[in-house]
Amino acid sequence: MKHQFFLVSLMLLLLQMGSSPAQTASVSDDGATAEDVVRILYEYVTFGPGTTPDWDAVKELFLPQATIILRTTREATSVFTVDEFVQDFVSFIEGSNVKETGFSEKILKLHPVVFGDMASIMVLYEASIPGRDVPAQQGVDMFLLSKREGGWKIVAITNDIPALGFALPQVLQ
């Protein structure tokens, strides 16, 4: 319970600090900013027909203890470890037969807040399956990252869907 309170408090603090002009992305020892790590994740999970993501490369972006909370139905969210997140994505690819079509998840707008070795990045994205008559689905992801051993790692992701009646956060409008 203390751990959850800490994460929620950290997220609120980072969001409040987001309006400060002094908050800019910082560069890690390997040159990748926290924002770069988030952009790379979206690139990694986007793939063309006949291919699938390099899941080992995806996992390298996360702390092993990271937590991912995704909207899984209109009424529910699910909590995943990094391995469970990857398995859920693999199940989606297999169950939806998207290996033949590919899958796209692109960033529409991004709002980073960086303070020292911690970062919060809110993303408005659009997910689609190329060649299908299904409209693209927008979503909002909130990332928490920490600079560890010279590089940024994803600590947590939470996700929700604006189409469920939630207004977009002002920073993403």
Number of C-alpha atoms within 10 A of each C-alpha: 5 6 8 9 10 11 14 11 12 16 18 13 12 20 18 11 15 20 11 9 7 11 15 12 17 18 16 16 12 9 12 16 19 30 23 13 18 24 15 16 18 17 16 17 19 19 20 16 12 10 14 18 18 11 15 9 12 17 18 13 19 20 17 14 11 18 20 20 18 18 15 13 9 10 7 8 14 13 15 18 15 22 13 13 18 18 14 13 15 16 12 13 17 12 10 12 11 20 20 15 18 20 22 19 21 18 18 13 14 18 15 21 24 23 16 10 15 19 28 28 22 24 24 23 20 17 17 18 21 17 9 10 8 9 11 15 14 18 21 22 17 20 22 25 26 22 19 13 9 14 19 28 24 27 23 22 20 18 18 19 21 14 12 10 7 9 10 14 12 6 15 14 8
